[in-house]
């Protein structure tokens, strides 16, 4: 029997999907931030950012509160998820992590003033902290309390019980990329069960980046005929979206999904520099499944690591905007225009037309308000959402490279089209359809959204 979380989810931002920029600092502990970063985040239509929260020295405490002050002084403010990855989660001294969490929660649980290293009385700017991010991609073992003190569970419970504002705590799980082995599927479900049973969480968060590119420059076994070919892991992508939707619904919580915004090389696998179609496909597919947070990984280009090389991100290491920054700006703007569709949405049903990629297919009967649908290309994901008593049909292209035409016939009902017919149209504007049969174009990674009156089956 599934247990509902006893902690109600408190969103970082009210009335909007949380659009989250991760890694606005570099991975080095002393990576700096300029004040303009927060104005730049607003300009790119982000409303939330992850900020490293280390306060284990007076200097780091002052630096953090200064950066929080930058976020607080924007209009509207940039909401902050305090990154607590520096907490000591394991080792011989299990108490150290709890002591770090205790100090952090005590300092930031409420807004107050303190005296900094310069002798100035300043604010801790705690009001802009809207959540905590505690661990990225824990292993199966790390999700369980161990005899030798891997204390992720203890620290998680401590924060939930001691934070008077009940801000959500993010533990970001690893997505399931390889779906070829049935035994691995069972292992992954056990991984999700362990998190569910041990953490009783109101927030399910995961990352899986489905778009890769074949490159003979980094893969010695590459077939030259496939060089530069873009590959999309559709089965893993849709399986994870549905799995996290189901888990969050069963536990009375929500889920956040990551989108790739950095070009990086992991071994012989290239995740290419993002295009607007890639971002739109990943973000709106997640929203179509009911996601309440979209996390961009990563905002700022990171230093290379032994196992991964980072070629670009939304901004480079010197704070310069890249082409991807402008792609994200447009997609984020669109997400905000459909707040009434996606904020607090409930997924009623989902299926595919065209290729089904292991998921359910739309048959000959009606699907929600759609009587029939036909795509000229690879097809689309189709979902029905219910949001604050309103019913919506959302169609997301499978194809991130090619245009498609979609032929639609709707059941007899009052229908409103929310997506523009041209690139100059107004997103979210309601236009009542005068006919039940229409043809529309889907741009690569694009979407169509319709509101209908009544509960179509």
C-alpha positions, 0 to 999 in steps of 0.5 A: 500500500502506498503511503501519502507524504505527510508533508504537503508540497510547497512550490518555490513560486506561486502561480507558475511552473518552477523554471529552475536554473541549476549551477549558476556558479561553477563546480569549484567551491569558490566559483564566483557570481556577478550581480548581473547574473540574477537580472540575466536569469529574469531576462531569460524567464527563469523564476528559480535558481540553485545556489551553493549554500556553503556557510562553513566559514564566516567568509562563505556565509557572507558571500552566500548572503550577499548573493541571496541579497542580489536575488532578493533585490530583483523584481520579481525576486529570483527564488533560490533552492539552497544547494546543500551538497556540501553536507557530510552525508557519510564517513566515520563521523555520522554526526557531522552532516547533522551538525551542518544541517542544524547550523544551516537550518538555524541560520536560514530558517527565518529572516534576521540580521547578523553582523558580518566579517566587516562589522556591518549589520546585514540581513541573512536574506533567508526569505528568498530561499524556497527549498533545499537541494540535498543530493544528486543521483544517490545510489541504491545503498545511499537511499538506506540508512547504513550502520556506518553512517550514510545519513542522507535519510537522517538529514532529510528528516531533520530538515523537514522537521526543523524548517518552520517554513516547510520548504521542499527538499530535493533529492534528485534521482538518476533516470533509467536510461537503459531499458534493454534488460528486464532485470534492470527494470526490476532493479530500477523499480526497487530503487524507486521503492527504496526512495518512496519507503525511506523518504516519504517525499512530497517531491520526486525529481530526476534527470535523464537526457534523451538526445545524443549525437553520433560523432566519429571524433570521439567514438573510434567505433563510429560508422562514418555513415552515421556521423552527426546523426541525432539519436533520441532515447524515446523509450527511456524518456517516456517510461521515466516521465510516466514512472515519475508521474505515477509515483508522485500521484500515488504519494500525493506529491509532484515531480520535477524533470530536468532538461539538457542545456549543456553540451557535454561528452561522457566517454564516447557519448556526445550530448550535443549543444542544445537547439530550441527544438530539443529544449521545447521537446523535453520541457513540454513533454514533461509538462504534458505529463504533469511536471511542476518543475523544469530544471535546466542542467546546466545554466553556466558552463562548468569546468571539465571533470575526469569523466565528463567534458563540458563544451558549452551551456546557456552562458559560458564561464565568463558569463557571456550568453550563448545561442542556447540562452536565447533558445531557453528564453523563448521556451521559458516565455512559452511555459509561463504563457500556459501557466493556467494549463500546467500549474497544478495539473492532473494527468488523466490519460496519455498515449502516442499517435504514430510511433508508440515507443513502448507506450499506449497507442491511440486506436480508432476510438476517441481519446479525450476530446480527439475523435481522430488524429493523424500525423504526416511524420513520426507522430506525437505524444498526446495527453489529457490534463485537468487543471482547476476544473478545466480540460486540456488536450496537449500534443507534443511532436516526437520529432526534434528535427523535422516538421509534421502536419497533424490532421485532427477531428474532435468530438462534438464539444466546445473547443478553444485553441491556445496555440498560435497558428503562426510564429507571430501569434499570441501563446495562450490566447483562446480562440474558439474553433468553428469546425471540428476538423482541422489541420495544423503544423507541428514544428520540430519539438513543437506542441498544440494545446486545446481546451474543451468543455466537458469530460470527454472519455 
